[in-house]
């Protein structure tokens, strides 16, 4: 086999990504190793995907066991792993029904189609407005990227699907003025991820629920990044006195195996009758077997109870770095979805900090150009946090001195 390198990417891959210079080849827990054998602390977590770290032995075991039994059928049949996972999701959430897909974008596509279908069947086709929020991110299909509130992701792909209104996140007054009987759904992330790690206020969440009830609109929570233990609860809505009508999950749901899910209450799920929507690989036996095991491990006190303490340790370390180098306006987020918002002097330089961190053998993320993002394994140890944050401090010192 030919030896591949980072340069191979530029030769053979579509240039929609610009990956960093190393190629990780092995992972274990919160650590990664590249082709040269260099070790890294991983605070990126595959963008909140590797919630149990890399190659968790129980996930590997579930994958190997299912691989010897059954991989894929089609949705002409159902399969045991899909039914077992769906039962767990229904038993542990607000939902009555589950639809499986391959990704978060597909889960959101299903949710938005469901909202339009439900409104059309019950109230007429003129009830079609979807309200979303600026800086939101809901996927990369043409529909989901249009519902997302970041114009940079839609430029050049026009004409876009219509009937979508974008409002300011956490602005209760603006929301009250805009929602009407033409609104079929309000869609939000309980913690905006790509938009800068911004949690919804309790008042805002309650107001969304109230207005959806008042105007017969579907309340859709995109928990693709905030769900599956990331905030210290199974799903972030559980921090609020609010239940959605529809919720989407992906990323950490499979612990690294591609899978997405849309959860819904019975009366809304009923709109997707036989033949109205589908996914060739959705509910794949292999993916569902891995996700079912990931669900079992994440949905325990042992996993969830440690998230808040680890959040506090990250926050303390970031504040100590900031006291010394003065790069941040604030540290925000919930659980192990944390953002360091850069101050005026360093705005636009999140990528510089990400690259400098990699050079110090610690992996972090960006949430837009102005926020350094952390989304590590929920099982990351305190010792690994200490080591990684010490490396990050060296990286910050380099950027500040440059």
N, C-alpha and C positions, 0 to 999 in steps of 0.2 A: 504493500500500500504506500502511496506517495505521502511524504511528510507534509503536513499542513501547518500553516503559520497564520499570524494575523493578516499578512499580506494576501493570503489565499482568499480571505473575505472580500477584499477589494477586487479581486480577479473574477470571482464566480457568483457573488451574492448581489441581489438588488440593493442599491445604496440608500435604503430608507432608514438604516441604522448606522451608527458610528461607534462600534464597540471599542472598549478600552484595549490597551495593547496586550494584556495577558490573556492566555487561554486556560481557564481552570479545567483540570482533568479528573480531580478526585475531591470528594467532600465527605466530611464526617462531623455530625453535630453542627456546631457554629464555626467550623473551620473548613478552609478550602486549600488545595494545593494546585499550583500551575504546572505547565509542562517541564519547567526547570526545577521543580521540587520546592519552590518557595511557598511558605505557609502564610495564610491570611486569616484574620478574624473577620467573619462575615456579619456585618450589621445591615446588609441590604436585603438578605433573605429572599432573593429572587423577586424583589418588589412585593413583599408581604405574602409570598407563596409558600416558602419553606418554613411553615410555622412550627414544625417539629425538627428543624435542622435538616442536614443532608443525610440521606441513606439511613434513616431511623430503622433500627433492626426489625421492629414489628411491622413497619410498612413494607420493608423488603420481603419479609416473610409472607405477608398477605399477597404481595405481587407474585411471588414465586409459586405460592400454593394455587392461586387462581390461574396462573399461566399454564399449569398442568391440567386444568379442568376445561375451561371455556373462555375464549376471548371475546368473540363478537357473534351476534346472531343477526339481528335487524329488528326493527320495531313491529315486524309481523308477529314476533314472539316477545314475551317478557322474560326476565331472568331473576334468579334468586338474589344476587348481590344488589341489583337495583331496587328490588322490593324491600330488602332489609335496610338499605340506606334510607329510602323514602320513609319507612316506618319510624326510624330514629329521628328524622328531621321533623316529622309531624308530631311525634310524642314530646319533643323538646322545644317546640316553638308555637306561635300563634296559628300556624298553617294547618289546613285540612288536606291539601293536595300538593304534589311536587311534579315538576317537569324537568327532565335532565337534558343538558346540552354539553357542548365541549369547552365552553369558555365563558368569561364574563360578558363579553360583547353579545354572544348568542343568548345568554340568559336575559340580558336587558332587552334585546330585540324581541324576545318572546313576551316580556312584561309589557312593553309598549304596544305591541300588537294586541295583546289581551285587553289592555285598557281601551283601545279604540273599538275592538270588537264588542266588548261588554256595553260600552256607551251606545254604539250604533244599534245593537239589538234591543236595548232597553229604553233608549231615549231619542233615537234618531241620529242620522248621519251628521247633522250640524253640530252635535256635541262632540267635538274632536280636538279641542285645544289641549296640548300638553304643556304644563308650566314646569320649567326647569330653572336652574340658577347659574349665574355667571361664575366662571372658574370651575364649574363642575366637569367631571369626566365620566362618560358612560360606555365607552367602547369605540371601535374603529369602523364598524359598518356604516354605510351612508346614513341610515336612520339614527343609530346611536350617537354618531359623531355630531349629528345635527341637534339632537337633544342636549348633548354636552355643551357647556357654556364657554368654550374656548375657540374663538374664530380662527386661530392659527391652524387648527386641525381640519377646518372645512375649506380653506382657501384653495381654489383651483378645482374643486369637486362640484361646483354649482352646475345646474340648479339643484337646490337642496329640498328635501321634503318640507312641506309647509305645515301650518297649524301648531307651531312651537313658539312659546314665549319665554324669554329669559329675564329673570328678575335678580335683584341683589340678594345674596345669601344672608340669612339671619335678619332680614328687614321685614318685620311683621306688618308694618303700616303699608308698605308697597304691595305685599302679598294680599292683604285685605282689600285693597283698592282694585286689584286685578282679577281675582278669581270670580268667575261668573257661572251661570248655568250652561255655558258653552265649554267649560273646562271639563275634560274627561279624566285627567290625571295630574297629580303633582308628584314630581320625581325629585328625590334628594338623597345625597349621601349624609348619614349621621355625622361622619367626619369627612370633610372634603380631603381627598388624597392628593391627586395631581394638582389641585388648586392651592395647595400650601399647608396642608395638615390643620384644617380649621374645623373645630367641633361645632355642631349645631347647638344653639342655646336651648334650654328647657322650654322657654316661652315660645320659641320658633317651632319646635317639634309639636307642641300642644296646639298651636295655631294652625299648622298644616292639617292635623287630625280634625280639628273643629271645622275648618273650611271644607275639607273633603266630605265630611258628614253632611254639612249644610247644603252642598251643591251636587251631591251624588257623584263625586269624583273619586277615582281610585288613588289611594295613598301608596306610592311605590317607594320603597327604600332600597337604594343600591348599597348593599353591604359586601360588595365584592372585595374591597380592601379592608373594611372595618370589622368584618365578621369573622367567625370561627376563632374566637378567643383573643383576637388581636387587642381588644380594649379591656380585657379582664372579665368580660361576660361572653357567653357563647355568641351573641350578636349585640351590637352596640345599642339597638333600640331598647334593650333590657335595662339600660341605665335610666330610662325615661318611663313615665307613666303613660305610655303610648304603645299601641299595637298597629302595625301597618296592615294594609289589605293584601299587598304583594311585596315580596322581598327577593332580591337576587343575591346569589352566592357563587363564588368561584375561587380563584387564587388558592388560599389555604385549604379549601375544601378537600382537595386531593393530596395535600401535603407535598406537591410537586408533580403529581400526575394530572394531566389536563382534564378538567371536568368543571361543568357549571350547572347551576340549578336555579329554577324559579319556584318559589314557594307562594302559595295563594290560599285565601279563604275560599270555601266551597262555592259561594254564590258568584265569585268572579271567575274562578277556574272553569265553571260550567260553560263559559263563553267559547272556550276552545274545544269545540265538538270534534268528533272523528273527522280527520282529513283537513282540519283548518290550519294546523301547524305541525312541524316535525323537525327531526334532526337525525341524519343517518347514523351517526355514532353516539348520539345522546342516549344515556342509560347503558353504555357499553359495560359488559360484565367485568372486564379487567379494571377499568377506571372506578367503577362503583365498589369493587372489593377493596381497593386501596383506600378510597375515600371513607368507606365504612369504618375501617380500622383507624384512620386519622380522626374521624369523628369521636370514636370511643376514647381515644387518648386525650384529645383536646377538651372534651366535655367532662372533665373531672376537676374536683377541688385541687388535686395535686398540681395540675397544669395551670388552672385559672387563678388560683390564689397567689401564685408567685408573680403575676404580671405587674401588679401595682408596686410591689417592692422594687422590682427591676426598673420600672418607670422612674421611680424616685431616685434610684442610683444614677440612671442616665441623666436625669435632670440636674442633679447635684453636680455631676462631673462637667456637664455643659456649662453650668453657671460658674464653676471654678475656672474653666477655660476662658469664659467671657470676662470674668473679673480681671484676668491677666491681659487679655488681648483685645477686648472691646470690639467684637465683630457682630454681635447679635442685638437685635431689638427685643426679642422675646424667645422663650422656649415654650412651645405649645403642643397640643395633641392629647391623646388619651391612651393609656396602657402602653403597649410597645409599638405604637404608631406615633412617632415623635418628630417634630420639626423645629429646627433652629432657624428663625427668620433673621436674615442678614440685615444689618443697619444700613443707613444711607451711604456710608463710606464704602461698603462692600457689596452693595446691590448689584445683581447681574453676575456675581462671581461664584455662584454655588458649584458650577462645574470645576472651577479652579480648586476649590476645597476637596471635591470628590477625587480629582486626579492626584492631588497632593497626598490625600489619605491613602490611596492605592499604593503610592510610592513608599508609604510607611507601613504597608502590609495590613491595612484595615479597609474594608469595603463599606462605603456609605452611598446614599442616593441623593438625588435632587427632587424637589417638588416644585418645578418651575425654576427659573433662574435665580430666585432670591431666597430659597429655603433649602437647607441641608436636611435630608430626611433619613430617619432610622426606622427599619422594620425588621428587626432580627428574629431569630427563632424564639418562640415562647419559652424554650428550654435553655436558652443561653445562660451560662453560669455567671455568678458575680465576679469570679476570677477572670473570666473572658471579657466581661464588661470593663473591668479595671484595666486589663491589658490593652484592649482595643481603644479605650478612651485616652490612655497614655500615648498611644501611637497617634491618635487624632490630634492631640495637643502639639506634637512635633510637626504634624502637617500644617496646622493652623499657624504655628510660628513661622514656617517657611513662606506661607502665602502672605502673611503680614509683613515679612521682611522683604518680599519681592517688589 
